[in-house]
Amino acid sequence: MKKYSNSRSGFFNYRFLLGFVLFSAGFVLALMSLTARSPLSAQSPTGEANGNKYGSSYRNDVSPPLRELPSWSEADRKEEHEANENPKIPYRHRDEADPVIQNHHAAASSTLSVVAPNIAATLNNFDGIPFPGVGCNCAPPDTNGAIGKTQYVQIVNEGYQVFDKTTGNSLLGPNSISSIWTGFGGACETGGNGDPVVLYDHLADRWVVTQFAKATSNGPITDECVAVSTTGDATGSYYRYGFHLGSNFYDYPHLSVWPDGYYMSMNVFNSSGTSYLGPQAFAFDRSKMLAGLPASFISPVGPLGSSVDPFLPADLDGPTLPPGGAPATFVGFPGQSINPNYTTYHFHADFATPANSAFTTFANPPAAGYTSLCPTTRACVPQTGVTSSSYLDGIGDRLMFRLAYRNFGDHESVVGNYTVSANGVAGVRWFELRNVTAGPVSVYQESTYQPDSIWRWMGSAAMDGQGNIAIGFSASSSGIHPQIRYAARLATDPLNTLGQGEAHLYDGAGSQSGTGNRWGDYSALVVDPVDDATFWYTNEYYASNASFNWRTRIGSFKVASASPTPTPTPTPTPTPTPTPTPTPTPTPTPTPTPTLTPAPDFALAITPTSVTVNRGGGTASYTVTITPSGTFNSSVTLSVTGLPSGASGTFSPNPAASSSTLSVTVPSSVSKGTYIFTVTGMGGIPTITHTTTAKLVKSPRP
């Protein structure tokens, strides 16, 4: 959480109290100023129906290409700030003996033994964004990242950077996250406050960038700002959205991709941040956001209550979609005082008829017993060279980012992790749940990874296309500086073990002092959508003993074998057969190499790329060309967004199979200037979406 204070006295301070006293008046004024900015900026009313709250984006538009935005400069640097600690979740858990500790490095064998690890070294390994994070001199960095077809995007408090995934070279940035909302106005442009997440929507070849925002400088976090790229190029333009969630303090947002929506979890507190109100789930209309259209959100009314533990939404990995009509799944942290369990929720979001939406508890598979990690002090993870006053925040009261979902056809798997205390040090408790949408939900395996006396925490878990699991995490102790490591298991390893052992992604050379004891607040392990086998992990480290001088690292590695490993089956006893009389061996006929049929797809292009109309107005004409590939033979429905207010566009024909004429009518009332607009094409089953952009110039000359 990026929440600033010059004090280390905790979440609540006098400046925040003053902000709360002024909050109501300031918030109303902020909304009034937004309303005055343009018709689109007025907050659409929220409504309630059958226990659901729903509302619309109060503004949406399309950004210029990010590569054309001004670069960050030293003049943008802010003063150093310590982050206040995350508001605490009420502690209820009753400690129990941990029956699933893996306390040895394991080999891929039927028994545990202390052996050399089998896990491979990194493939790529390079530095990411360093402190000060471009937009703020703050801690923690909230490091996470996502991998696409050719690019890796990393995001931290408060900056983003785009890398070439083959070379590790920077393609763009680092630049400020808030700069993405340049010209957008309101909280998203001026009140961006961190807790960023970047996702790659591999179903649509799009990037999703988000952070939360304040509507008033001294008020609570009330808004979520979401940007969806218009193409698969992370350096291009984005559809931008601002959502006002309510008047509470919405903390620790984590998003996920699901076929029918972008889903988000929040830990909600009262507006002063002093009382936990419970988790809250949100669903954003993905189909509208992919097309740049005004979008809505749906949520159960308010948070679920202070007795409910935080949860995370399942994030889709792999090419196979969930079963048709499957609800989005959320899984809760097992923090209950008795009978701790992985509470599994189903969210049916109906954007056409919000009253039909439902958020329900589906199952309560039991979690193995464990001991909570430093529930009262929380800042308990030691580092070498510093005193206990600089121990690090273990954040043992919630699931850690991400909750990764995968459909194998014959079963569904969800993998996640959290941090517990095991034999006096922090250990990563990881788990795999099965059949979370159709049921019955079961804990297929779970284990606490604590093979020695090193503290391991701040984990992130993922599963590749073969069912192999990897966990990335931070590691530290009183004898070492914080390090970035990873461990893994093959699908054929004994259950409940990370049977491939552990590797070091990067060993820090320094420890963190001060900085509010903050670390994380999260890291991210993701799977390459191209080969469905390469894991990419990012986390933070320190290059030397310092305060406010974190670094980040990005690395990739594989666990998978060269080809999918089949599920072992019993070998039948062979039946003896007579030895045949030898005969001449015929010359084999070469087997022709099968020709792979490209997947159905289409390309979208627009010509000319720029048309100028004079100050009296007129009609600008463009040709949109649709080029099918593979077996694509569907018509494509076209839409246009980003035209200046007063202008309108029509397509003929629409839908179109090969080309369509876009006629943009520009009245004289449109102000002079250059306008970048986006044409979106959607077609096929399942729907394929592509976009292209062009310019409309209103000339001051007759």
Secondary structure in CASP SS format (residue, H / E / C, confidence):
PFRMAT SS
TARGET T0000
AUTHOR 0000-0000-0000
METHOD secondary structure of the structure
MODEL  1
M C 1.00
K C 1.00
K C 1.00
Y E 1.00
S E 1.00
N C 1.00
S C 1.00
R C 1.00
S C 1.00
G C 1.00
F C 1.00
F C 1.00
N C 1.00
Y H 1.00
R H 1.00
F H 1.00
L H 1.00
L H 1.00
G H 1.00
F H 1.00
V H 1.00
L H 1.00
F H 1.00
S H 1.00
A H 1.00
G H 1.00
F H 1.00
V H 1.00
L H 1.00
A H 1.00
L H 1.00
M H 1.00
S H 1.00
L H 1.00
T H 1.00
A H 1.00
R H 1.00
S C 1.00
P H 1.00
L H 1.00
S H 1.00
A C 1.00
Q C 1.00
S C 1.00
P C 1.00
T C 1.00
G E 1.00
E E 1.00
A E 1.00
N C 1.00
G C 1.00
N E 1.00
K E 1.00
Y E 1.00
G E 1.00
S E 1.00
S C 1.00
Y C 1.00
R E 1.00
N E 1.00
D E 1.00
V E 1.00
S C 1.00
P C 1.00
P C 1.00
L H 1.00
R H 1.00
E H 1.00
L C 1.00
P C 1.00
S C 1.00
W C 1.00
S C 1.00
E H 1.00
A H 1.00
D H 1.00
R C 1.00
K C 1.00
E C 1.00
E E 1.00
H C 1.00
E E 1.00
A E 1.00
N C 1.00
E C 1.00
N C 1.00
P C 1.00
K C 1.00
I C 1.00
P C 1.00
Y C 1.00
R C 1.00
H C 1.00
R C 1.00
D C 1.00
E C 1.00
A C 1.00
D C 1.00
P C 1.00
V C 1.00
I E 1.00
Q E 1.00
N C 1.00
H C 1.00
H C 1.00
A C 1.00
A C 1.00
A C 1.00
S C 1.00
S C 1.00
T C 1.00
L C 1.00
S C 1.00
V C 1.00
V C 1.00
A C 1.00
P C 1.00
N C 1.00
I C 1.00
A C 1.00
A C 1.00
T C 1.00
L C 1.00
N C 1.00
N E 1.00
F E 1.00
D E 1.00
G C 1.00
I C 1.00
P C 1.00
F C 1.00
P C 1.00
G C 1.00
V C 1.00
G C 1.00
C C 1.00
N E 1.00
C C 1.00
A C 1.00
P C 1.00
P C 1.00
D C 1.00
T C 1.00
N E 1.00
G E 1.00
A E 1.00
I E 1.00
G C 1.00
K C 1.00
T C 1.00
Q E 1.00
Y E 1.00
V E 1.00
Q E 1.00
I E 1.00
V E 1.00
N C 1.00
E C 1.00
G E 1.00
Y E 1.00
Q E 1.00
V E 1.00
F E 1.00
D E 1.00
K C 1.00
T C 1.00
T C 1.00
G C 1.00
N C 1.00
S E 1.00
L E 1.00
L E 1.00
G E 1.00
P E 1.00
N E 1.00
S C 1.00
I H 1.00
S H 1.00
S H 1.00
I H 1.00
W H 1.00
T C 1.00
G C 1.00
F C 1.00
G C 1.00
G H 1.00
A H 1.00
C H 1.00
E H 1.00
T H 1.00
G C 1.00
G E 1.00
N E 1.00
G E 1.00
D E 1.00
P E 1.00
V E 1.00
V E 1.00
L E 1.00
Y E 1.00
D E 1.00
H C 1.00
L C 1.00
A C 1.00
D C 1.00
R E 1.00
W E 1.00
V E 1.00
V E 1.00
T E 1.00
Q E 1.00
F E 1.00
A E 1.00
K E 1.00
A C 1.00
T C 1.00
S C 1.00
N C 1.00
G C 1.00
P C 1.00
I E 1.00
T E 1.00
D E 1.00
E E 1.00
C E 1.00
V E 1.00
A E 1.00
V E 1.00
S E 1.00
T C 1.00
T C 1.00
G C 1.00
D C 1.00
A C 1.00
T C 1.00
G C 1.00
S C 1.00
Y E 1.00
Y E 1.00
R E 1.00
Y E 1.00
G E 1.00
F E 1.00
H E 1.00
L C 1.00
G C 1.00
S C 1.00
N C 1.00
F E 1.00
Y E 1.00
D E 1.00
Y E 1.00
P E 1.00
H E 1.00
L E 1.00
S E 1.00
V E 1.00
W E 1.00
P C 1.00
D C 1.00
G E 1.00
Y E 1.00
Y E 1.00
M E 1.00
S E 1.00
M E 1.00
N E 1.00
V E 1.00
F E 1.00
N C 1.00
S C 1.00
S C 1.00
G C 1.00
T C 1.00
S C 1.00
Y E 1.00
L E 1.00
G E 1.00
P E 1.00
Q E 1.00
A E 1.00
F E 1.00
A E 1.00
F E 1.00
D C 1.00
R H 1.00
S H 1.00
K H 1.00
M H 1.00
L H 1.00
A C 1.00
G C 1.00
L C 1.00
P C 1.00
A C 1.00
S E 1.00
F E 1.00
I E 1.00
S E 1.00
P E 1.00
V C 1.00
G C 1.00
P C 1.00
L C 1.00
G C 1.00
S C 1.00
S C 1.00
V C 1.00
D C 1.00
P C 1.00
F E 1.00
L E 1.00
P E 1.00
A E 1.00
D E 1.00
L E 1.00
D C 1.00
G C 1.00
P C 1.00
T C 1.00
L C 1.00
P C 1.00
P C 1.00
G C 1.00
G C 1.00
A C 1.00
P C 1.00
A E 1.00
T E 1.00
F E 1.00
V E 1.00
G E 1.00
F C 1.00
P C 1.00
G C 1.00
Q C 1.00
S C 1.00
I C 1.00
N C 1.00
P C 1.00
N E 1.00
Y C 1.00
T C 1.00
T E 1.00
Y E 1.00
H E 1.00
F E 1.00
H E 1.00
A C 1.00
D C 1.00
F C 1.00
A C 1.00
T C 1.00
P H 1.00
A H 1.00
N H 1.00
S C 1.00
A E 1.00
F E 1.00
T E 1.00
T E 1.00
F E 1.00
A E 1.00
N C 1.00
P C 1.00
P E 1.00
A C 1.00
A C 1.00
G C 1.00
Y C 1.00
T E 1.00
S E 1.00
L C 1.00
C C 1.00
P C 1.00
T C 1.00
T C 1.00
R C 1.00
A E 1.00
C E 1.00
V E 1.00
P C 1.00
Q C 1.00
T C 1.00
G C 1.00
V C 1.00
T C 1.00
S H 1.00
S H 1.00
S H 1.00
Y C 1.00
L E 1.00
D E 1.00
G C 1.00
I C 1.00
G C 1.00
D C 1.00
R C 1.00
L C 1.00
M E 1.00
F E 1.00
R E 1.00
L E 1.00
A E 1.00
Y E 1.00
R E 1.00
N E 1.00
F C 1.00
G C 1.00
D C 1.00
H C 1.00
E E 1.00
S E 1.00
V E 1.00
V E 1.00
G E 1.00
N E 1.00
Y E 1.00
T E 1.00
V E 1.00
S E 1.00
A E 1.00
N C 1.00
G C 1.00
V E 1.00
A E 1.00
G E 1.00
V E 1.00
R E 1.00
W E 1.00
F E 1.00
E E 1.00
L E 1.00
R E 1.00
N C 1.00
V C 1.00
T C 1.00
A C 1.00
G C 1.00
P C 1.00
V C 1.00
S E 1.00
V E 1.00
Y E 1.00
Q E 1.00
E E 1.00
S E 1.00
T E 1.00
Y E 1.00
Q C 1.00
P C 1.00
D C 1.00
S C 1.00
I C 1.00
W E 1.00
R E 1.00
W E 1.00
M E 1.00
G E 1.00
S E 1.00
A E 1.00
A E 1.00
M E 1.00
D C 1.00
G C 1.00
Q C 1.00
G C 1.00
N C 1.00
I E 1.00
A E 1.00
I E 1.00
G E 1.00
F E 1.00
S E 1.00
A E 1.00
S E 1.00
S E 1.00
S C 1.00
G C 1.00
I E 1.00
H E 1.00
P E 1.00
Q E 1.00
I E 1.00
R E 1.00
Y E 1.00
A E 1.00
A E 1.00
R E 1.00
L C 1.00
A C 1.00
T C 1.00
D C 1.00
P C 1.00
L C 1.00
N C 1.00
T C 1.00
L C 1.00
G C 1.00
Q C 1.00
G C 1.00
E E 1.00
A E 1.00
H E 1.00
L E 1.00
Y E 1.00
D E 1.00
G C 1.00
A C 1.00
G C 1.00
S C 1.00
Q E 1.00
S C 1.00
G C 1.00
T H 1.00
G H 1.00
N H 1.00
R C 1.00
W C 1.00
G C 1.00
D C 1.00
Y C 1.00
S C 1.00
A E 1.00
L E 1.00
V E 1.00
V E 1.00
D C 1.00
P C 1.00
V C 1.00
D C 1.00
D C 1.00
A C 1.00
T E 1.00
F E 1.00
W E 1.00
Y E 1.00
T E 1.00
N E 1.00
E E 1.00
Y E 1.00
Y E 1.00
A C 1.00
S C 1.00
N C 1.00
A E 1.00
S C 1.00
F C 1.00
N C 1.00
W E 1.00
R E 1.00
T E 1.00
R E 1.00
I E 1.00
G E 1.00
S E 1.00
F E 1.00
K E 1.00
V C 1.00
A C 1.00
S C 1.00
A C 1.00
S C 1.00
P C 1.00
T C 1.00
P C 1.00
T C 1.00
P C 1.00
T C 1.00
P C 1.00
T C 1.00
P C 1.00
T C 1.00
P C 1.00
T C 1.00
P C 1.00
T C 1.00
P C 1.00
T C 1.00
P C 1.00
T C 1.00
P C 1.00
T C 1.00
P C 1.00
T C 1.00
P C 1.00
T C 1.00
P C 1.00
T C 1.00
P C 1.00
T C 1.00
P C 1.00
T C 1.00
P C 1.00
T C 1.00
L C 1.00
T C 1.00
P C 1.00
A C 1.00
P C 1.00
D E 1.00
F E 1.00
A E 1.00
L E 1.00
A E 1.00
I E 1.00
T E 1.00
P C 1.00
T C 1.00
S E 1.00
V E 1.00
T E 1.00
V E 1.00
N C 1.00
R C 1.00
G C 1.00
G C 1.00
G E 1.00
T E 1.00
A E 1.00
S E 1.00
Y E 1.00
T E 1.00
V E 1.00
T E 1.00
I E 1.00
T E 1.00
P E 1.00
S E 1.00
G C 1.00
T C 1.00
F C 1.00
N C 1.00
S C 1.00
S C 1.00
V E 1.00
T E 1.00
L E 1.00
S E 1.00
V E 1.00
T E 1.00
G C 1.00
L C 1.00
P C 1.00
S C 1.00
G C 1.00
A C 1.00
S E 1.00
G E 1.00
T E 1.00
F E 1.00
S E 1.00
P C 1.00
N C 1.00
P C 1.00
A E 1.00
A C 1.00
S C 1.00
S E 1.00
S E 1.00
T E 1.00
L E 1.00
S E 1.00
V E 1.00
T E 1.00
V E 1.00
P C 1.00
S C 1.00
S C 1.00
V C 1.00
S C 1.00
K C 1.00
G E 1.00
T E 1.00
Y E 1.00
I E 1.00
F E 1.00
T E 1.00
V E 1.00
T E 1.00
G E 1.00
M E 1.00
G E 1.00
G C 1.00
I C 1.00
P C 1.00
T C 1.00
I E 1.00
T E 1.00
H E 1.00
T E 1.00
T E 1.00
T E 1.00
A E 1.00
K E 1.00
L E 1.00
V E 1.00
K E 1.00
S C 1.00
P C 1.00
R C 1.00
P C 1.00
END
